[in-house]
Amino acid sequence: MKIKRALISVSDKTGLVPFAKRLHELGIELLSTGGTASVIAAEGIPVIEISDYTGADEMFEGRLKTIHPKVHGGLLYRRDHPEDPKQAQQHDIPPIDLLVVNLYPFEQTIARDGVTLGEAIENIDIGGPAMLRAASKNYNAVTVISDPGDYDLVASEIEENDGETKLKTREALAIKVFQRTSHYDGAISGYLNKCQKTESCYSVSLPLTSELRYGENPHQEASLYGNFGDFFTKLQGKDLSYTNVLDISAAAELISEFKRPSVAILKHTNPCGVGCADKGQDLRDAWEKAFETDRQAPFGGVIVCNRPLSEGLARVIGGIFTDVIIAPDFDAEARAILQKKKNLRLMRVSDEFFTKGVNEPVVRSAPGGLLVMDADSSALGIDALEEKVKTARPPSVDEIEAMRFAWRVCKHVKSNAIVFGARDRTLGVGAGQMSRVDACRIAVWKAGEAGLSLTGSAVASDAMFPFPDGLVSAAEAGATACVQPGGSIRDDEVIAAADERDVAMVFTGHRHFRH
């Protein structure tokens, strides 16, 4: 069946004019709408306005223009059905053989800063998806294009096949349409669900980014969906696995908490050591502070920086077996040093990650469904610590800074979590224990193994101390300041234990569980 008539209505005008010219030169009649018709006509290409074709004016500022029997009937009627052509002729519905539609830019609209709900709603396309679905349903007879990248494919096929397209091509283009409209509807429902705080449903449709090397274990298959590549670019090394992606995400989220030049080392998403450079220092100084916390953990772990990785630091860490190194960029000399390790994954993290952050909901599977929650996107309760003191002795300026540092890190440690820190470095980390006092004891032991003194340190706890024992253990190890959420029925006992040991303590009022 030769293509004799095409309807074109596009928001993205990329490649529109050359494509329309090719169709016209092939003798195909062009129908179009609004701005699309204006662009085509401005180039001297004959085009029929859709309102002239249907005999019905556009209404409601363009909200209603293509929903008409002559449009949908021309797309939907079955050319090989005994009755459909008769009915089409009876109602003066000519066939539309080629549909070219891309949708209002809803996703781009809601990605803009300060977009209003009204603006988002006006960018919900109605006629476009309806036409796309109609044409795709009838792909046996109708060719449908939803992506400007397919213009050349279709035009060339028409030129080479005496005005026709191949069934296989029409089928593939129809499947592409349903994938596109599914993703589009998912973006709309997800935005409205979040924006209007409804509880009706949660839906998501994301494109496949890549098949991963394997899941948490080699016998498990895994895939990555969405726009991970907008934030992270692999410069070298083996393909990513499921755990690599988890580690990269956790590392980037942790390092984004710090403004000073900083380095963090992680293992199984847990921070092993974090260090910040002081004025006049560089990343190598930050690295030494992080590395001193735990010299064993970097083996097979992840290293992340919030500044470009220099040759000097590359030489220092190049001798350590590391799975992934993440940085905003890598000096040419650093790349030359690190690329000798063929399996080492170098990941560049985009500036946008640090400036805007990623506040996507946290989604986990549950029997029969999903758990969805807001991201824990800030170090809650970290401001105005001086006003949240619960003990007789207020913390010193240095202790306040140490508490802020330890609290930022503690938020990223698996519960139960305890972190000892100074103003610019971790000193001991206890992660993922069943009791808080055990987490504290492990952090003290780790500091001892590293040869680091906890005298004068600050200790952070991701959740309340249910009993005084954890606080007592930290004080006996040398901590002089403590930051914790508070909220235990034994808070008074914990405060009394702190006062007895001259430990300054603040309650943030916010916990940072991480399971």
Residue pairs with C-beta under 8 A, 6 or more apart in sequence:
1 79
1 97
1 141
1 164
2 97
2 162
2 163
2 164
3 26
3 28
3 97
3 98
3 143
3 158
3 163
3 164
3 165
4 27
4 28
4 29
4 95
4 97
4 163
5 28
5 29
5 31
5 74
5 94
5 95
5 96
5 97
5 98
6 23
6 28
6 29
6 30
6 31
6 96
6 97
6 98
6 99
6 100
7 31
7 32
7 50
7 66
7 71
7 74
7 75
7 96
7 98
7 99
7 100
7 101
7 131
8 16
8 20
8 30
8 31
8 32
8 36
8 40
8 100
8 101
9 32
9 33
9 34
9 36
9 50
9 66
9 100
9 101
9 127
9 128
9 131
10 16
10 36
10 100
10 101
10 102
10 148
11 102
11 103
11 104
11 105
11 125
12 102
12 105
12 148
13 36
13 39
14 148
15 148
15 151
16 36
16 39
16 40
16 148
17 39
17 40
17 43
17 45
18 151
19 100
19 148
19 151
19 152
19 155
20 30
20 40
20 43
20 45
20 47
21 43
21 45
22 155
22 159
23 30
23 98
23 155
23 158
24 30
24 45
24 46
26 155
26 158
26 159
26 163
27 163
28 98
28 158
29 48
30 40
30 45
30 46
30 47
30 48
31 47
31 48
31 49
31 50
31 53
31 96
32 40
32 47
32 48
32 49
32 50
33 49
33 50
33 58
33 65
33 66
34 58
34 62
34 65
37 47
37 49
37 50
40 47
41 47
50 58
50 65
50 66
50 71
51 57
51 58
51 65
53 70
54 68
54 70
54 71
55 70
56 68
58 64
58 65
59 65
63 126
64 127
65 127
66 127
66 128
66 130
66 131
67 126
67 127
67 130
69 91
69 93
70 92
70 93
70 94
71 96
71 131
72 130
72 131
72 134
73 88
73 91
73 93
74 88
74 93
74 94
74 95
74 96
75 96
75 99
75 131
75 134
75 135
75 138
75 142
76 134
76 137
76 138
77 84
77 85
77 87
77 88
77 93
77 95
77 138
78 84
78 138
78 140
78 141
79 85
79 95
79 140
79 141
80 140
80 141
87 93
88 94
88 95
95 141
96 135
96 142
97 141
97 142
97 143
98 142
98 143
98 144
98 145
98 154
99 131
99 132
99 135
99 142
99 143
99 144
99 145
100 144
100 145
100 151
101 128
101 131
101 132
101 144
101 145
101 146
102 128
102 146
102 147
102 148
103 125
103 128
103 129
103 132
103 146
103 180
103 181
103 184
104 123
104 124
104 125
104 128
105 123
106 120
106 123
106 124
106 125
106 184
106 187
106 188
106 191
107 184
107 187
109 115
109 119
109 120
109 123
110 120
110 123
110 187
110 191
117 195
117 196
120 191
120 195
124 188
125 184
129 181
129 184
129 185
132 144
132 146
132 177
132 180
132 181
133 177
133 178
133 181
135 142
135 143
135 144
135 174
135 177
136 142
136 144
136 173
136 174
136 175
136 177
136 178
137 174
139 170
139 171
139 173
139 174
140 167
140 170
142 170
143 154
143 165
143 169
143 170
143 173
144 170
144 173
144 174
144 177
145 151
145 154
145 173
146 173
146 176
146 177
146 180
147 176
147 180
150 173
150 176
153 169
154 165
154 169
154 173
157 164
157 165
157 166
157 169
158 164
158 165
179 207
182 205
183 205
183 206
183 207
185 203
185 205
186 203
186 204
186 205
187 205
189 201
189 203
190 202
190 203
190 204
192 198
193 200
193 201
193 202
193 203
194 361
202 370
202 372
204 363
206 225
206 226
206 227
207 225
207 226
208 223
208 224
208 225
209 223
209 224
209 225
209 226
209 227
209 228
209 229
210 223
210 224
210 239
210 240
211 221
211 222
211 223
211 224
212 222
212 223
212 224
212 239
212 240
212 241
212 242
212 244
212 245
213 238
213 239
213 240
213 241
213 244
214 220
214 221
214 222
214 241
214 242
215 221
215 222
215 241
215 242
215 243
216 222
216 242
216 243
220 242
222 241
222 242
224 240
224 245
228 245
230 350
230 352
231 252
231 349
231 350
231 352
231 353
231 358
232 248
232 252
232 326
232 347
232 348
232 349
232 350
232 353
233 347
233 348
233 350
234 240
234 345
234 346
234 347
235 330
235 335
235 346
235 347
235 348
236 335
236 338
236 339
236 342
236 344
236 345
236 346
237 324
237 341
237 342
237 343
237 344
237 345
237 346
238 343
238 345
240 248
240 345
243 268
244 323
244 324
244 345
246 269
247 266
247 268
247 269
247 301
247 302
247 323
247 324
248 302
248 324
248 326
248 347
250 266
250 269
250 412
251 264
251 266
251 302
251 303
251 304
251 324
251 326
252 304
252 326
252 349
252 353
253 358
253 412
254 264
254 266
254 271
254 274
254 304
254 409
254 412
255 262
255 263
255 264
255 304
255 305
255 306
255 326
256 306
256 353
256 354
256 357
257 379
257 408
257 409
257 411
257 412
258 274
258 276
258 306
258 408
260 276
260 277
260 278
260 286
260 424
261 276
261 277
261 281
261 282
261 283
261 286
261 305
261 306
261 307
262 274
262 275
262 276
262 277
262 286
262 305
262 306
262 307
263 274
263 275
263 283
263 286
263 287
263 289
263 290
263 303
263 304
263 305
263 313
264 271
264 273
264 274
264 275
264 290
264 303
264 304
265 271
265 272
265 273
265 274
265 290
265 291
265 293
265 294
265 297
265 298
265 301
265 302
265 303
266 272
266 301
266 302
266 304
267 297
267 298
267 300
267 301
267 302
269 414
270 412
270 413
270 414
270 429
270 431
270 432
271 409
271 412
271 413
271 419
271 426
271 429
272 290
272 293
272 294
272 297
272 298
272 301
272 429
273 289
273 290
273 291
273 292
273 293
273 294
273 297
273 425
273 426
273 429
274 289
274 290
274 293
274 405
274 409
274 425
274 426
275 285
275 286
275 287
275 288
275 289
275 290
275 291
275 292
275 293
275 424
275 425
275 426
276 286
276 289
276 405
276 424
276 425
277 283
277 285
277 286
277 424
278 285
278 424
282 310
282 312
282 313
283 305
283 307
283 309
283 310
283 312
283 313
284 310
284 312
284 313
284 316
286 305
287 313
287 316
287 317
289 424
289 425
289 426
290 425
290 426
291 298
292 425
292 450
292 452
293 425
293 426
293 427
293 428
293 429
293 446
293 447
293 450
293 452
294 429
294 446
294 449
294 450
295 450
298 317
298 320
298 322
299 320
299 321
299 322
300 321
300 322
300 323
301 322
301 323
302 322
302 323
302 324
302 325
302 326
303 317
303 322
303 324
303 325
303 326
304 325
304 326
304 327
304 349
305 313
305 326
305 327
305 328
306 328
306 354
307 327
307 328
308 327
308 328
308 329
308 330
308 331
309 325
309 327
309 329
309 330
309 331
309 334
310 331
310 333
310 334
311 331
311 333
311 334
311 337
313 334
314 330
314 331
314 333
314 334
314 337
314 338
315 337
317 325
318 337
318 338
318 340
318 341
322 344
323 344
323 345
324 344
324 345
324 346
324 347
325 338
325 344
325 345
325 346
325 347
326 347
326 348
326 349
327 347
327 348
327 349
328 348
328 349
328 350
328 351
328 354
329 348
330 338
330 346
330 348
335 346
338 344
338 346
339 346
357 377
358 375
359 374
359 375
359 377
360 375
361 372
361 373
361 374
361 375
362 371
362 372
362 373
362 374
362 375
362 376
363 370
363 371
363 372
364 370
364 371
365 371
376 411
376 512
376 514
379 404
379 407
379 408
379 411
379 512
380 508
380 510
380 512
381 388
381 407
381 485
381 508
381 509
381 510
382 404
382 407
382 408
382 508
385 395
385 400
385 403
385 404
385 483
385 506
385 508
386 394
386 395
386 400
388 506
388 507
388 508
388 509
389 395
389 504
389 505
389 506
390 486
390 491
390 495
390 498
390 505
390 506
390 507
391 495
391 498
391 499
391 503
391 504
391 505
392 499
393 499
393 502
393 503
393 504
394 504
395 403
395 458
395 481
395 504
395 506
396 481
396 504
398 423
399 458
399 480
399 481
399 504
400 481
401 423
402 421
402 422
402 423
402 457
402 458
402 481
403 458
403 460
403 481
403 482
403 483
403 506
404 483
405 421
405 422
405 423
405 424
405 425
405 458
406 419
406 420
406 421
406 426
406 458
406 459
406 460
406 483
407 460
407 483
407 508
409 419
409 421
409 426
409 429
409 460
410 417
410 418
410 419
410 460
410 461
410 462
410 512
411 462
411 512
411 514
412 514
413 419
413 429
413 431
413 432
413 462
413 514
414 431
414 432
414 514
414 515
415 432
415 462
415 463
415 513
415 514
415 515
416 430
416 432
416 433
416 434
416 435
416 436
416 438
416 439
416 462
416 463
417 429
417 430
417 431
417 432
417 439
417 460
417 461
417 462
417 463
417 512
417 514
418 428
418 429
418 430
418 436
418 439
418 440
418 442
418 443
418 459
418 460
418 461
418 462
418 470
418 474
419 426
419 428
419 429
419 430
419 443
419 459
419 460
420 426
420 427
420 428
420 429
420 443
420 444
420 447
420 454
420 457
420 458
420 459
420 460
420 474
420 477
420 479
421 427
421 457
421 458
421 459
421 460
422 456
422 457
422 458
427 447
427 450
427 452
427 453
427 454
427 457
428 443
428 444
428 445
428 446
428 447
428 450
428 452
428 454
429 443
429 446
430 438
430 439
430 440
430 441
430 442
430 443
430 444
430 446
431 439
431 442
432 439
433 439
433 442
436 461
436 463
436 465
436 466
436 470
437 467
437 469
437 470
437 473
439 470
440 459
440 461
440 470
440 473
440 474
440 477
441 473
443 459
444 454
444 473
444 474
444 477
447 453
447 454
447 477
453 478
454 477
454 478
454 479
455 478
455 480
456 478
456 480
457 478
457 479
457 480
457 481
458 479
458 480
458 481
458 482
458 483
459 474
459 479
459 481
459 482
459 483
460 482
460 483
460 484
461 470
461 482
461 483
461 484
461 485
462 485
462 511
462 512
462 513
462 514
463 484
463 485
463 511
463 512
463 513
464 484
464 485
464 486
464 487
464 488
464 491
464 511
465 471
465 484
465 488
465 490
465 494
466 488
466 490
467 488
467 490
467 493
467 494
468 490
468 493
468 494
468 496
468 497
471 482
471 494
471 497
471 498
471 503
471 505
472 497
472 501
474 482
474 503
475 497
475 498
475 501
475 503
476 501
479 503
480 502
480 503
480 504
481 503
481 504
481 505
482 498
482 503
482 504
482 505
482 506
483 505
483 506
483 508
484 505
484 506
484 507
484 508
485 507
485 508
485 509
485 510
485 511
485 512
486 507
486 508
486 509
487 507
487 509
487 511
488 494
491 507
494 505
495 505
498 504
498 505
